């Protein structure tokens, strides 16, 4: 069953929410934007939230405000980083609240994952095919977001995020809930030998059962190329890091197959906008 449920909000943006998390933990919000319901013009039509793709700054900021309003959060809570396709984790403090919401220059530098136990901070990150990873430790009240393209996946950003939650906040991996959001699927994501050579050693370290079924992560095409499943590879990294399989939600939405709903860097030749993943905790006590 699809974990991310579409909701067309009264304030404009069409969103994909994680309702089971919101229902189980009062004050928690998590989800992913579509490309619908914003104010950007072509080729960023219309809910582009990325400041780095050539769109007008005013339109991008307005779209970010629209999302915050739709979630009933104040815009000054919006907090983001300058992503570099690495595996650096930034621990977000109260002093970081609001960084990056108005300009790239004020964003948290060089970080592809954000983790915090602060309330009333809306963690956000940006996508146009890469894999959004969500983490939540209910016992400690800790949340995290990670951005995983193929480079971040190979660098095991999911494992590093789990480790940061353990080191910084005492979160046990078996108590963490995780989700993998809409992103490009193996149906649309073909890579060359260079990428495959980087991914294969990672897969070699997964469970024997997984290694015995290579079709779960790869379908060879031609000339040494293959279609790979970044979502499933990240799921296996989470399991290897100690997160229970039953605690991982997995979206089936493919950004490449659904460009009417999502931006896709690959399918649109790079001339496109960016969706946002978000997660935040209200100041009231979680249950």
FIZATOR-442104 format. One record per atom (N, C-alpha, C, O): x negated, y negated, z negated. Coordinates in pm, whole numbers, padded with zeros to 5 digits, always signed. Atoms other than C-alpha are relative to their C-alpha. Last residue first. Layout:
<gumis>
XYZ;...
</gumis>
This chain:
<gumis>
-00057-00114+00072;-00253-01077-02198;-00044+00128+00066;-00008+00237+00021;-00036-00111-00089;-00452-01389-02107;+00057+00115-00082;+00024+00130-00200;+00058-00131+00025;-00441-01683-02347;+00048+00102+00102;+00166+00107+00136;-00071-00081+00096;-00346-02023-02207;-00061+00139-00008;-00131+00181+00084;+00049+00015+00135;-00613-02230-02038;+00071+00084-00102;+00016+00112-00209;-00057+00112+00073;-00528-02095-01696;-00056-00004-00142;-00115+00092-00191;-00076-00033+00122;-00763-01855-01526;+00051-00127-00063;-00024-00223-00082;+00008+00092+00112;-00891-01887-01169;+00087+00046-00116;+00182+00123-00098;-00041-00066+00125;-00961-01693-00852;-00018-00101-00112;-00116-00175-00115;+00001+00075+00126;-00989-01811-00494;+00034+00093-00115;+00098+00196-00098;-00042-00087+00110;-01072-01685-00147;-00004-00084-00127;-00084-00177-00139;+00052+00011+00136;-01071-01948+00122;+00048+00118-00083;+00165+00156-00078;-00097-00027+00106;-01027-01931+00498;-00071-00012-00135;-00194-00026-00143;+00033-00092+00108;-01268-02100+00737;+00119+00015-00095;+00184-00082-00132;+00003+00051+00136;-01225-02269+01072;-00039+00106-00101;-00093+00210-00066;-00119-00025+00080;-01310-02171+01428;-00019-00056-00140;-00126-00105-00175;-00068+00130+00008;-01551-02212+01715;+00132+00016-00075;+00238+00027-00015;+00064+00091+00095;-01775-01910+01645;+00069-00134-00016;+00044-00204-00114;+00127+00051-00051;-01670-01722+01958;-00067-00102-00089;-00144-00185-00040;-00020+00135-00053;-01308-01687+01850;-00132-00065+00042;-00138-00187+00061;-00100-00002-00105;-01310-01309+01802;+00020-00137+00065;+00070-00146+00178;+00036-00088-00110;-01637-01305+01609;+00099-00010+00116;+00058-00023+00231;+00121+00050-00064;-01580-01609+01389;-00034+00083+00123;-00072+00030+00227;+00096-00107-00026;-01228-01494+01310;-00117-00055+00078;-00104-00088+00196;+00113+00039-00082;-00981-01736+01149;-00092+00121+00016;-00110+00200-00077;+00130+00022+00062;-00668-01568+01016;-00099-00058+00101;-00084-00040+00222;-00009+00023+00145;-00295-01548+01083;-00131-00046-00062;-00132-00122-00158;-00113+00090+00018;-00263-01571+01464;+00017-00037-00148;+00081-00136-00181;+00045+00139-00009;-00614-01429+01475;+00115-00100-00003;+00092-00220-00013;-00112+00087+00034;-00480-01098+01347;-00040-00147+00004;-00027-00218-00096;-00123-00044-00066;-00693-00816+01484;+00114-00100-00013;+00213-00091+00060;+00021-00007-00145;-01024-00983+01399;+00126+00036+00076;+00149-00016+00185;-00001+00137-00053;-00913-01088+01049;-00019-00001+00151;+00031-00091+00219;+00120+00024-00080;-00824-00728+00965;+00009-00140+00059;+00104-00172+00130;-00007+00107-00099;-00570-00684+00681;-00135-00017+00070;-00238-00027+00004;+00011-00057-00134;-00604-00344+00513;+00004-00108+00108;-00014-00078+00226;-00090+00051-00103;-00675-00497+00172;-00025+00069+00133;-00140+00097+00168;+00062+00012-00132;-00837-00284-00097;+00102-00048+00102;+00206+00015+00122;-00104+00026-00099;-00765-00298-00472;-00068-00025+00136;-00173-00090+00141;+00039+00082-00116;-01035-00141-00690;+00117-00010+00098;+00160+00090+00154;-00005+00140+00040;-00947-00019-01041;-00035-00095+00114;-00050-00215+00093;-00141+00038+00014;-00858+00334-00925;+00016-00147-00038;+00127-00201-00032;-00067+00009-00130;-01215+00376-00799;+00144-00048-00009;+00189-00125+00076;-00080-00119-00027;-01356+00294-01145;+00072-00015+00134;+00127-00121+00164;-00142+00034-00001;-01623+00023-01139;+00080+00125+00038;+00043+00196+00132;-00071-00045+00119;-01962+00170-01231;+00146-00039-00008;+00213-00003-00104;+00032+00091+00110;-02208+00001-00993;+00077+00033-00127;+00049-00024-00233;+00136-00032+00044;-02185+00304-00760;-00041-00087-00119;-00115-00042-00206;-00010-00129+00072;-01811+00246-00744;-00136+00041-00054;-00148+00084-00168;-00068+00024+00126;-01863-00120-00651;+00008+00127-00085;-00016+00124-00206;+00097+00069+00085;-02120-00025-00387;+00062-00029-00137;-00004-00015-00240;+00092-00100+00051;-01871+00228-00248;-00108-00064-00088;-00150-00003-00187;-00072-00079+00101;-01607-00043-00218;-00092+00105-00061;-00090+00126-00182;-00002+00078+00124;-01859-00265-00044;+00076+00071-00110;+00040+00061-00228;+00137+00001+00053;-01922+00007+00214;-00006-00079-00130;-00070-00036-00226;+00023-00127+00068;-01546+00056+00254;-00142+00008-00057;-00163+00065-00164;-00086-00011+00119;-01487-00312+00328;-00031+00127-00078;-00049+00124-00199;+00061+00072+00111;-01789-00336+00559;+00084+00008-00128;+00030+00010-00238;-00107+00039+00092;-01652-00065+00786;-00062-00066-00122;-00095+00001-00220;+00019-00034+00141;-01894-00026+01077;+00111-00062-00085;+00171-00163-00049;-00094+00080+00078;-01849-00004+01453;-00013+00043-00146;-00011+00162-00178;-00107-00068+00074;-02158+00134+01618;+00093-00102-00062;+00055-00216-00086;-00088+00087+00077;-02442+00049+01856;+00108+00082-00072;+00127+00200-00043;+00047+00011+00137;-02725+00271+01973;+00084-00089-00090;+00046-00115-00204;+00127+00072+00003;-02650+00210+02339;-00049-00027-00143;-00104-00133-00173;+00096-00033-00105;-02289+00324+02293;-00125-00086-00015;-00123-00189-00083;-00058+00044-00127;-02009+00341+02034;-00095+00038+00114;-00087+00150+00165;+00095+00035-00107;-02084+00523+01708;+00074-00042+00127;+00181+00011+00157;-00039-00071-00121;-01805+00508+01446;-00095-00042+00111;-00089-00155+00158;+00061+00027-00129;-01927+00418+01098;+00060+00084+00109;+00087+00203+00091;+00064+00130-00007;-01807+00386+00737;-00053-00037+00138;-00088-00153+00161;-00061+00092+00097;-01559+00664+00669;-00062-00140+00009;+00000-00238-00031;-00108+00073-00068;-01669+00838+00989;+00070-00097-00094;+00143-00186-00049;+00047+00129-00052;-01990+00926+00805;+00108-00080+00071;+00095-00202+00086;-00108+00045-00087;-01811+01197+00605;-00035-00137+00058;+00025-00238+00020;-00042-00112-00085;-02084+01402+00437;+00110-00039+00098;+00145+00039+00187;+00100-00019-00104;-02241+01081+00305;+00038+00111+00097;+00000+00109+00214;-00011+00110-00094;-01922+01004+00116;-00098+00019+00116;-00062-00001+00232;-00128-00013-00070;-01908+01346-00049;+00015-00109+00105;+00063-00084+00215;+00010-00104-00105;-02278+01331-00134;+00127+00015+00081;+00122+00037+00202;-00030-00135+00044;-02218+01000-00320;-00017+00101+00113;+00000+00065+00230;-00136-00019+00049;-02391+00683-00203;+00021+00148-00036;-00072+00228-00029;+00001-00004+00146;-02768+00632-00180;+00139+00014-00060;+00155+00010-00182;+00071-00120+00043;-02792+00719+00188;+00000+00017-00150;-00022+00127-00201;-00095-00110-00003;-02528+00452+00253;-00065+00129-00049;+00001+00211-00112;-00099+00026+00104;-02771+00179+00149;+00097+00116-00012;+00125+00164-00122;+00060-00035+00130;-03050+00328+00357;+00094-00022-00117;+00088+00049-00218;+00013-00145+00023;-02813+00323+00661;-00068+00036-00132;-00020+00128-00199;-00113-00054+00076;-02715-00047+00638;-00023+00146-00040;+00016+00186-00150;-00006+00063+00133;-03044-00207+00738;+00108+00063-00086;+00093+00072-00208;+00120-00042+00073;-03108+00031+01029;-00004-00060-00141;-00063-00001-00232;-00017-00138+00046;-02748-00022+01139;-00120+00048-00080;-00103+00118-00181;-00088+00000+00117;-02799-00397+01153;+00016+00141-00055;+00011+00162-00177;+00068+00076+00106;-03098-00371+01385;+00082+00000-00128;+00029+00024-00237;+00090-00088+00075;-02933-00095+01587;-00070-00072-00114;-00097-00012-00218;+00108-00062-00074;-02647-00322+01693;-00089+00083-00090;-00064+00097-00210;+00133+00054+00029;-02313-00402+01533;-00105+00076+00079;-00079+00184+00133;+00107-00081-00058;-01946-00360+01629;-00134-00067-00026;-00148-00188-00009;+00134+00042+00041;-01681-00510+01402;-00106+00098+00050;-00139+00196-00017;+00045+00120-00071;-01331-00511+01552;-00147-00035-00024;-00198-00131+00033;-00063+00006-00132;-01179-00174+01459;-00057-00113+00085;-00056-00105+00208;+00085-00077-00091;-01428-00147+01173;+00057+00002+00141;-00016+00024+00238;+00000-00144+00019;-01230-00421+01003;-00092+00069+00099;-00143+00006+00192;+00005-00075-00124;-01294-00795+00974;-00012+00149-00028;-00087+00191-00115;+00127+00024-00067;-01183-00940+00644;-00001+00083+00128;+00093+00158+00155;-00005-00003-00147;-00877-00954+00417;-00135-00038+00061;-00198-00134+00017;-00104+00072-00071;-00967-00900+00050;-00003+00015+00151;-00084+00091+00204;+00067+00030-00126;-01156-00648-00156;+00105-00057+00093;+00204+00009+00126;-00082+00000-00121;-01037-00634-00516;-00087-00040+00119;-00181-00117+00106;+00058+00061-00121;-01197-00554-00848;+00100+00005+00114;+00194+00084+00114;-00089-00021-00113;-01097-00473-01206;-00059-00075+00120;-00118-00182+00104;-00019+00105-00100;-01376-00448-01458;+00101+00045+00105;+00098+00158+00153;-00113+00084+00040;-01348-00225-01766;+00033-00108+00103;+00130-00182+00086;-00121-00081-00003;-01566+00056-01626;+00124-00077-00044;+00236-00029-00026;-00046-00020-00138;-01835-00200-01545;+00131+00077+00004;+00218+00047+00087;+00031-00137-00041;-01865-00306-01909;+00060+00025+00137;+00176-00010+00162;-00106-00076-00065;-01860-00684-01949;-00049+00139+00037;-00153+00153+00100;-00023-00127+00068;-02107-00824-02204;+00111+00083+00061;+00171+00165-00009;-00123+00005+00079;-02079-01184-02081;+00032+00131-00071;+00133+00139-00141;-00038+00131+00049;-02404-01282-01911;+00115-00002-00099;+00126-00093-00181;+00110+00071+00066;-02576-00949-01864;+00046-00129-00066;+00002-00163-00176;+00048-00077+00116;-02265-00743-01791;-00104-00080-00078;-00095-00092-00200;-00110-00002+00096;-02097-00999-01564;-00039+00075-00126;+00003+00038-00236;-00007+00133+00059;-02430-01058-01390;+00112-00010-00104;+00097-00077-00206;+00110+00010+00095;-02467-00683-01337;+00000-00136-00069;-00027-00145-00189;-00034-00083+00116;-02122-00662-01178;-00109-00011-00106;-00079-00019-00225;-00106+00071+00070;-02217-00952-00950;+00044+00076-00124;+00062+00017-00230;+00062+00109+00076;-02548-00787-00860;+00105-00080-00077;+00078-00128-00187;+00069-00058+00117;-02364-00469-00762;-00062-00111-00086;-00054-00106-00208;-00102-00053+00092;-02124-00660-00535;-00064+00056-00127;-00018+00030-00237;-00049+00109+00084;-02412-00862-00385;+00108+00047-00097;+00122-00010-00205;-00082-00051+00112;-02566-00538-00269;+00048-00112-00093;+00034-00104-00215;+00066+00048+00121;-02836-00700-00049;+00078+00037-00126;+00040-00001-00237;+00128-00072+00009;-02705-00485+00238;-00076-00041-00126;-00144+00042-00186;-00031-00141+00029;-02356-00623+00170;-00127+00080-00017;-00141+00154-00114;-00032-00009+00142;-02484-00979+00153;+00033+00141-00044;+00003+00182-00156;+00123+00027+00075;-02648-00935+00492;+00024+00010-00150;-00054+00072-00222;+00083-00121-00001;-02342-00764+00645;-00129-00022-00079;-00180+00072-00141;+00017-00037-00140;-02121-01045+00522;-00087+00124+00004;-00109+00187-00100;+00084-00108-00053;-02030-01037+00156;+00016+00014+00150;+00110+00079+00197;-00013+00010-00145;-01902-01344-00034;-00097+00101+00062;-00219+00091+00042;+00122-00021-00078;-01857-01285-00408;+00033+00003+00148;+00139+00052+00189;-00022-00012-00144;-01598-01415-00654;-00135+00026+00066;-00236-00031+00024;+00108+00023-00094;-01605-01371-01032;+00050+00014+00143;+00147+00086+00170;-00037-00014-00141;-01380-01376-01337;-00121-00025+00088;-00217-00090+00047;+00105+00042-00094;-01442-01322-01709;+00048+00027+00142;+00106+00132+00170;-00051+00116-00068;-01174-01306-01980;-00103-00060+00095;-00127-00181+00095;+00084+00117+00025;-01382-01074-02196;+00056-00128+00062;+00007-00237+00033;+00039+00003+00142;-01128-00794-02225;-00079-00125-00034;-00058-00186-00139;-00104+00051+00090;-00964-00872-01889;-00045-00013-00145;-00008-00110-00212;+00017-00081+00122;-01281-00836-01679;+00098-00052-00104;+00070-00152-00170;-00067+00051+00120;-01194-00963-01330;-00019+00098-00115;+00011+00216-00102;+00030-00076+00121;-01381-00930-01002;+00069-00066-00118;+00077-00189-00128;-00056+00059+00122;-01293-01036-00647;-00030+00092-00119;-00028+00214-00106;+00000-00093+00113;-01487-00965-00328;+00044-00072-00126;-00006-00180-00158;-00016+00063+00131;-01421-01150-00002;+00014+00106-00110;+00096+00198-00100;-00084-00071+00096;-01566-00972+00305;+00008-00076-00133;-00095-00099-00196;+00073-00064+00110;-01695-01172+00600;+00097+00049-00107;+00216+00016-00106;+00027-00142-00030;-01459-01235+00898;-00073+00071-00115;-00050+00189-00138;-00060-00014-00133;-01413-01617+00886;-00044+00135+00055;-00100+00141+00165;+00009-00120-00084;-01472-01682+00518;+00058-00022+00139;+00151-00100+00159;-00049+00023-00136;-01520-01942+00242;-00035+00115+00095;-00139+00179+00083;+00106-00023-00099;-01552-01939-00138;+00065+00018+00137;+00187+00029+00147;-00038-00016-00141;-01346-02068-00431;-00123+00035+00083;-00235-00002+00049;+00113-00042-00082;-01355-02058-00812;+00048+00023+00142;+00152+00084+00164;-00043-00079-00114;-01069-02252-00970;-00122+00030+00087;-00169-00056+00161;+00092+00018-00112;-01179-02370-01314;+00046+00093+00111;+00062+00213+00089;-00037+00117-00079;-00905-02409-01575;-00107-00041+00100;-00121-00159+00133;-00138+00014-00043;-01064-02160-01817;+00016-00128+00082;-00065-00220+00073;-00066+00128+00026;-01435-02090-01835;+00143+00003+00052;+00171+00056+00160;-00104-00030+00099;-01547-01727-01844;+00074-00127-00039;+00154-00128-00133;-00026+00089+00112;-01740-01768-01522;+00095+00062-00100;+00173+00152-00068;-00057-00074+00113;-01894-01599-01220;+00018-00096-00116;-00067-00182-00140;-00023+00086+00115;-01974-01736-00874;+00066+00083-00109;+00156+00163-00081;-00093-00053+00101;-02121-01537-00587;+00005-00097-00117;-00096-00156-00156;-00107-00073-00068;-02286-01639-00259;+00093+00071-00098;+00182+00145-00056;-00063-00106+00079;-02505-01909-00413;+00111+00064+00081;+00195-00006+00139;+00056-00133-00032;-02755-02146-00252;+00057+00111-00088;-00017+00179-00159;+00096-00032-00107;-02662-02477-00418;-00028+00149+00009;-00042+00218-00092;+00103-00080+00067;-02344-02549-00616;-00093+00055+00108;-00046+00111+00207;-00029-00141+00029;-02158-02800-00402;-00114+00064-00078;-00228+00017-00075;-00024-00016+00144;-02217-03177-00433;+00032+00144-00038;+00057+00173-00155;+00115+00046+00078;-02384-03217-00094;+00018+00021-00150;-00080+00036-00223;+00097-00109+00009;-02119-03003+00075;-00116-00039-00091;-00173+00045-00159;+00112+00004-00094;-01858-03269+00000;-00091+00120-00021;-00095+00178-00129;-00010+00113-00092;-01522-03328-00171;-00111-00004+00104;-00095-00066+00209;-00137+00012-00050;-01461-03001-00359;+00013-00110+00105;+00099-00102+00193;-00020-00040-00139;-01827-02912-00387;+00137-00026+00057;+00160-00001+00176;+00111+00016-00093;-01849-02926-00766;+00038+00050+00139;+00099+00156+00153;-00026+00096-00106;-01515-02961-00941;-00111-00017+00100;-00096-00092+00196;-00140+00012-00042;-01615-02792-01266;+00015-00109+00105;-00025-00224+00084;-00011-00025-00143;-01990-02733-01275;+00140-00024+00054;+00161-00022+00175;+00066+00110-00071;-02036-02895-01618;+00010+00015+00151;-00006-00083+00224;-00093+00112-00004;-01778-02652-01763;-00059-00118+00077;+00015-00195+00139;-00030+00056+00131;-02012-02369-01671;+00099-00115+00016;+00137-00151+00127;-00070+00129-00001;-02034-02151-01360;+00034-00041-00143;+00097+00034-00218;-00089+00001+00117;-02294-01874-01368;+00061-00139-00014;-00010-00236-00043;+00006+00120+00084;-02437-01863-01018;+00103+00012-00112;+00221+00039-00090;-00123+00018+00080;-02511-01528-00852;-00017-00125-00085;-00118-00140-00154;+00016+00077+00123;-02772-01510-00573;+00135-00021-00067;+00233-00056-00001;-00061-00072+00112;-02713-01228-00325;-00021-00073-00133;-00017-00011-00240;+00096-00064+00088;-02775-01397+00010;+00070+00079-00110;+00183+00123-00093;+00007-00142-00036;-02558-01498+00304;-00111+00072-00079;-00183+00155-00026;+00118-00019-00086;-02634-01869+00243;-00017+00145+00044;-00124+00181+00094;+00030-00141-00021;-02315-02005+00080;-00113+00017+00102;-00121-00057+00200;+00052-00002-00136;-02306-02364-00048;-00050+00142+00026;-00154+00181-00028;+00145-00001-00024;-02099-02323-00362;-00031-00013+00147;+00057+00003+00232;+00053-00088-00104;-01745-02396-00477;-00150-00019+00016;-00210-00112-00038;+00144-00010+00018;-01529-02542-00756;-00057+00099+00102;-00006+00210+00115;+00057-00071-00116;-01169-02667-00729;-00152-00003-00009;-00212-00111-00015;+00046-00131+00047;-01059-02775-01082;-00072+00078+00110;-00144+00174+00081;+00132+00014+00064;-01044-03142-00976;-00051+00131-00059;-00166+00137-00104;+00108-00014-00096;-00765-03045-00735;-00138-00013-00066;-00235+00041-00014;+00053+00131-00034;-00518-02983-01015;-00121+00017+00090;-00198+00112+00075;+00125+00032+00069;-00353-02641-00999;-00042-00142+00039;-00011-00187+00150;-00031+00080+00118;+00008-02571-00906;-00122-00017-00090;-00114-00012-00212;+00026-00087+00115;-00101-02296-00663;+00038-00066-00132;+00032-00004-00238;-00084-00118-00017;+00061-02483-00373;-00017+00097-00116;+00077+00168-00153;-00139+00035+00032;-00095-02805-00503;+00092+00121+00009;+00179+00140-00075;-00008+00020+00144;-00443-02652-00505;+00143-00032-00043;+00192+00021-00142;+00009-00130+00066;-00390-02522-00152;+00013-00015-00151;+00088+00059-00214;-00125-00073-00025;-00264-02858-00024;-00001+00136-00069;+00099+00177-00127;-00099+00054+00093;-00560-03033-00190;+00133+00074+00016;+00200+00104-00082;+00035-00052+00132;-00797-02804-00002;+00098-00049-00106;+00137+00026-00196;-00041-00141+00003;-00616-02884+00322;-00033+00064-00135;+00044+00145-00186;-00146-00005+00012;-00648-03256+00250;+00050+00143-00006;+00142+00174-00082;-00033+00032+00139;-01020-03214+00186;+00151+00004-00021;+00198+00053-00124;+00041-00114+00083;-01057-03039+00521;+00037-00026-00146;+00095+00061-00212;-00094-00110-00023;-00855-03303+00707;-00032+00119-00089;+00058+00181-00145;-00129+00036+00061;-01052-03590+00551;+00102+00112+00015;+00178+00140-00077;+00005-00018+00145;-01383-03422+00631;+00135-00027-00065;+00177+00046-00155;+00002+00127+00071;-01299-03395+01000;+00007+00023-00151;+00089+00102-00199;-00132+00061+00019;-01384-03051+01136;-00015-00134-00074;-00118-00159-00137;-00023+00108-00095;-01735-02969+01253;+00134-00069-00011;+00159-00166+00060;-00031-00052-00133;-01771-02625+01092;+00032-00109+00103;+00074-00078+00214;+00123-00020-00077;-01950-02706+00764;+00025+00041+00145;-00069+00084+00213;+00054+00130-00036;-01667-02857+00558;-00117+00011+00097;-00169-00092+00142;+00145+00006-00007;-01471-02531+00549;-00049-00135+00048;-00004-00185+00151;+00050+00050+00127;-01107-02538+00431;-00153-00006-00004;-00211-00026-00111;+00145-00017+00016;-00937-02501+00767;-00047-00064-00129;-00018-00181-00156;+00036+00007+00143;-00559-02477+00722;-00151+00026-00019;-00190+00104-00106;-00030+00134+00049;-00462-02567+01083;-00044-00015-00146;-00061-00127-00194;-00141-00007+00038;-00579-02528+01346;+00025+00117-00096;-00013+00229-00064;-00005-00041+00140;-00959-02549+01346;+00143+00016-00051;+00164+00031-00172;-00021-00145+00007;-00998-02551+01725;+00014+00053-00142;+00006+00173-00166;+00076-00102-00071;-00780-02757+01737;-00149-00036+00001;-00181-00155+00008;-00033-00015-00141;-00639-02997+01473;-00088+00108+00064;-00174+00165-00003;+00110+00010-00094;-00656-02967+01094;+00049+00021+00143;+00144+00096+00166;-00007+00122-00078;-00342-03041+00888;-00114-00014+00101;-00120-00116+00171;+00088+00112+00031;-00263-02718+00706;+00015-00115+00098;+00116-00126+00167;-00060+00090+00098;+00012-02456+00692;-00086-00117-00038;-00064-00179-00143;-00127+00068-00025;-00143-02157+00862;+00037-00096-00112;+00015-00069-00230;+00036+00120-00076;-00504-02031+00881;+00121-00091+00019;+00113-00191+00091;-00011-00025-00144;-00436-01780+00603;-00056-00122+00073;-00121-00207+00011;-00083+00082-00087;-00560-01827+00249;+00011+00061+00139;-00073+00142+00180;+00073+00031-00122;-00678-01560+00010;+00090-00082+00089;+00209-00053+00101;-00055-00023-00132;-00574-01466-00342;-00090-00052+00111;-00208-00081+00090;+00102-00048-00093;-00620-01481-00716;+00064+00022+00136;+00179+00067+00144;-00039+00012-00141;-00434-01649-01002;-00115+00047+00087;-00231+00016+00059;+00099-00033-00102;-00456-01555-01371;+00059-00019+00140;+00171+00023+00167;+00097+00108-00018;-00251-01737-01637;-00104+00027+00105;-00184-00061+00135;-00059+00134-00002;-00064-01432-01760;-00110-00104+00013;-00211-00100-00058;+00083+00088+00082;-00245-01112-01671;+00052-00143+00011;+00028-00211+00111;+00054-00070+00116;-00036-00818-01546;-00077-00091-00095;-00094-00060-00213;-00107-00056+00083;+00191-01005-01306;-00053+00061-00129;+00014+00056-00232;-00073+00110+00061;-00089-01224-01167;+00111+00050-00093;+00139-00011-00196;+00086+00064+00100;-00307-00919-01109;+00075-00111-00073;+00070-00119-00196;+00014-00091+00113;-00030-00722-00940;-00091-00057-00108;-00071-00030-00226;-00108+00013+00099;+00060-01023-00725;-00017+00090-00121;+00022+00053-00232;+00016-00127+00072;-00276-01048-00547;+00105+00003-00111;+00072-00026-00226;+00019-00003+00145;-00172-01325-00308;-00025+00142-00050;+00012+00241+00014;-00001-00143+00028;-00206-01387+00065;-00042+00018-00146;-00158-00005-00182;+00104-00059+00084;-00116-01748+00142;+00017+00152-00011;+00125+00206+00013;-00038-00141+00003;+00072-01954+00400;-00114+00077-00065;-00227+00072-00017;+00092-00109-00033;+00006-02317+00314;+00064+00139-00007;+00142+00168-00097;+00065-00005-00129;+00292-02569+00329;-00086+00122+00028;-00054+00198+00119;+00086+00117-00020;+00423-02691-00007;-00086+00011+00125;-00170-00075+00149;-00085+00116-00028;+00719-02448-00010;-00085-00123+00032;-00038-00215+00099;-00033+00087+00112;+00476-02158+00010;+00083-00120+00045;+00078-00161+00161;-00007+00132-00064;+00482-01886+00272;+00050-00099-00103;+00168-00098-00140;-00103+00089+00053;+00376-01579+00075;-00010-00134+00071;-00115-00198+00070;-00016+00133-00059;+00186-01284+00217;+00114-00076-00067;+00220-00022-00097;-00135+00025-00051;+00103-00997-00015;+00014-00143+00051;-00023-00239-00016;-00017+00144-00018;-00253-00877-00069;+00132-00028+00072;+00150+00012+00187;+00015+00069+00128;-00270-00524-00212;+00030-00149+00011;+00079-00210-00085;+00080+00122-00010;-00134-00343+00094;+00000-00079-00131;+00105-00108-00188;-00085+00120+00000;+00000+00000+00000;-00088-00124+00000;-00185-00132-00075;
</gumis>
